[in-house]
Amino acid sequence: MSCKTLYITLRRLIAERDRAGLRSHLLQHGPVLFAHALALGSPRVVADALSLLPISERMTALRHLPHPLRDAMKPLCIGGTQRLHLQPWSPPVPTLRRA
């Protein structure tokens, strides 16, 4: 299957919110071809597709995306760290545990 054909299929699956179908295509075609097909779309399309995948498969596909696309997705919080960031106004964690 060509990247363009796979991309059209992925767009349909994204529109239908078909998690099982996306996962099936990732496993069937492998993360490299899957990522190359996704890269034909906008960062928003890529983010939508990745959000429908389990975290381990999401990270696998994300690693194979072109660097400019990964950089364009940073404002969408895709591929960033998953650390807890407390807001400046929030009380310290030990205070929360005692309450």
Beta strands, then each sheet from edge to edge (+ up, - down):
end
